[in-house]
Amino acid sequence: MHTVMFASADLLDAVEVVKQYGPFCGLLVLAVVFFMWRDYKREQRLTKRIETLENETKTILIALVETTNVVLGRNITVMERLEKHLTN
């Protein structure tokens, strides 16, 4: 799937606009393209950073839940023993 930057414009249309309005328009087009590229790269870095943080958080939470389950299981066992001794 290709990303289309300008809905119906192609390179020839851009060249015609530059011819009609002069080199300043070309500089504006270059500036817009540069900022779009820069923002695209920033979004890529941000996406990578977010995925890294989410994976790290997921790993930490999984370990925490597993440890909590073990501790809860041991506590239940101890409570059952205590209950047995208290009822006797």
C-alpha positions in Angstrom: 0.0 0.0 0.0 1.5 3.3 -1.0 1.0 6.6 0.8 -0.2 9.4 -1.3 1.1 12.8 -0.1 -1.0 14.9 -2.3 -4.5 13.7 -3.2 -4.5 14.2 -7.0 -1.3 16.1 -7.6 1.6 14.4 -9.4 5.2 15.6 -10.2 4.1 17.3 -13.4 1.5 19.3 -11.6 4.1 20.4 -9.0 6.5 21.4 -11.8 3.7 23.5 -13.4 3.0 25.3 -10.2 6.7 26.1 -9.7 6.8 27.4 -13.3 3.8 29.5 -12.8 4.5 31.0 -9.3 8.3 31.0 -9.4 11.1 29.5 -7.3 9.7 30.8 -4.0 6.8 28.4 -4.4 9.3 25.6 -5.0 11.0 26.5 -1.7 7.7 26.4 0.1 7.0 23.0 -1.4 10.4 21.8 -0.3 9.8 23.2 3.2 6.4 21.3 3.4 8.0 18.1 2.1 10.9 18.5 4.6 8.5 19.0 7.6 6.3 16.1 6.5 9.4 13.9 6.3 10.7 15.1 9.7 7.4 14.5 11.4 7.1 11.1 9.8 10.5 10.1 11.2 9.6 11.5 14.6 6.4 9.4 14.6 8.5 6.3 13.7 10.8 7.0 16.7 7.9 7.6 19.0 6.1 4.4 17.9 9.3 2.4 18.5 9.7 4.0 22.0 6.1 3.3 22.9 6.4 -0.3 21.8 9.6 -0.8 23.8 8.0 0.7 27.0 4.8 -1.4 26.5 6.8 -4.6 26.1 8.9 -3.8 29.2 5.8 -3.0 31.2 4.1 -6.2 30.0 7.2 -8.3 31.0 7.3 -6.7 34.5 3.6 -7.1 35.1 3.6 -10.8 34.0 6.4 -11.6 36.4 4.6 -9.6 39.2 1.3 -11.5 38.6 3.1 -14.9 38.6 4.9 -14.0 41.9 1.6 -12.7 43.4 -0.2 -15.9 42.5 2.5 -18.0 44.2 2.4 -15.9 47.3 -1.4 -16.0 47.4 -1.3 -19.8 47.0 1.1 -20.2 49.9 -1.1 -17.8 52.1 -4.2 -19.9 51.3 -2.4 -23.1 52.3 -1.2 -21.5 55.6 -4.7 -20.1 56.3 -6.2 -23.6 55.7 -3.7 -25.2 58.2 -4.4 -22.5 60.8 -8.2 -23.0 60.4 -7.8 -26.8 60.8 -5.8 -26.3 64.0 -8.2 -23.7 65.4 -11.2 -25.9 64.8 -9.6 -28.9 66.6 
